[in-house]
Amino acid sequence: MAPHARLVEVFSSIQGESELVGYRQIFLRFFGCNLHCDYCDSPEAHRAAEGPAWCRVEHTPGSSDCDRLSNPLSPADVCDAVARLNTVPHHSVSLTGGEPLIHALFLEALLPELRGLGLPVYLETNGTLPESLERVLEWVDFIGMDVKLPSVAGTDAASLLPRHQAFLTVARRRRVFVKIVVGAETPASEVDEAARMVAAVDRAIPLTLQPVTPFGGVARAPAPAKLLELQALALRFLETVRVIPQTHKMLNVR
Ligand code: SF4
């Protein structure tokens, strides 16, 4: 039997972050994550014990009119949902979450079928599972990788930075770009360390600094002067450093 996976939702919207900002995409939001970031804005994507019993599947692109499909879904279920939404031309399919790569076995079955629909595949990932990336890399076109800073994500930099570097070393075989969420309390030393890590792999990899969107009272956005300081710092190591907030939140789209 083909592997199945639990998804939270399938829908059509506008990419709101990083290098592909503004493109129309079909989003596959997977359930489950191997991290627990303080600022996570997708708690339903990873905090339930066993995952949602249902996946919301939009059937008219951008309308939020959703059917409910019983979880877990098969690769054929997901391809049918994507084909139905692709009546409007889309730039790509975004694999998001949660962390899509915890479903590597499922992705190995899904992605060849998905590519058959003619849509490029964009992987949004926390960049900590390089072995899983190796398994699916041949079917992925774009990789948007997060670097998680301890001050914002509540994560352990000592263990994550080497994982991020190993991940990036694999990911650079595709078009890859990095995003770092920064907050009011982000020390320059954390951005310095992260930018050096990216540059050690390839200083041409583009970096986006994304001011944290306050969520649930757990994070504060950095002041403008701080953003300028952090960008200047990262530009000492990397060729391209842009500051882009979460634009889908401004537009009030999903
Ligand atoms: S990696 Fe992403 S989905 Fe996972 S906890 Fe952090 S913000 Fe949430």
Residues whose N, C-alpha, C, O or C-beta is under 5 A from the ligand:
A	BS01	SF4	C33 L35 H36 C37 C40 G97 G98 E99 N126
